[in-house]
């Protein structure tokens, strides 16, 4: 495996393991695509460092189990902001 690729995989894995970030957040932080991070973690990392892979897998499994909660929070926040903007607009008209 090319050294640059190996280094990227290890960097992504360490970031996820240390911060418990999601694939999406990791991709954004490190400037690569979500698909790249996912492939690196699920296909390349087990070949490079199985021990680190097990740590990352725990983080990814936890994030996957919680994703429906984050989605619900985002929706709730969106509608709260919408309601607040609507209330402010009505107050300005009054």
Secondary structure as the mmCIF struct_conf table of DSSP 4:
data_model
#
loop_
_struct_conf.conf_type_id
_struct_conf.id
_struct_conf.beg_label_comp_id
_struct_conf.beg_label_asym_id
_struct_conf.beg_label_seq_id
_struct_conf.end_label_comp_id
_struct_conf.end_label_asym_id
_struct_conf.end_label_seq_id
HELX_RH_AL_P HELX_RH_AL_P1 UNK A 3 UNK A 19
HELX_RH_AL_P HELX_RH_AL_P2 UNK A 23 UNK A 30
TURN_TY1_P TURN_TY1_P1 UNK A 31 UNK A 31
BEND BEND1 UNK A 32 UNK A 32
HELX_RH_AL_P HELX_RH_AL_P3 UNK A 34 UNK A 39
HELX_RH_PI_P HELX_RH_PI_P1 UNK A 40 UNK A 44
HELX_RH_AL_P HELX_RH_AL_P4 UNK A 45 UNK A 48
HELX_RH_AL_P HELX_RH_AL_P5 UNK A 50 UNK A 93
#
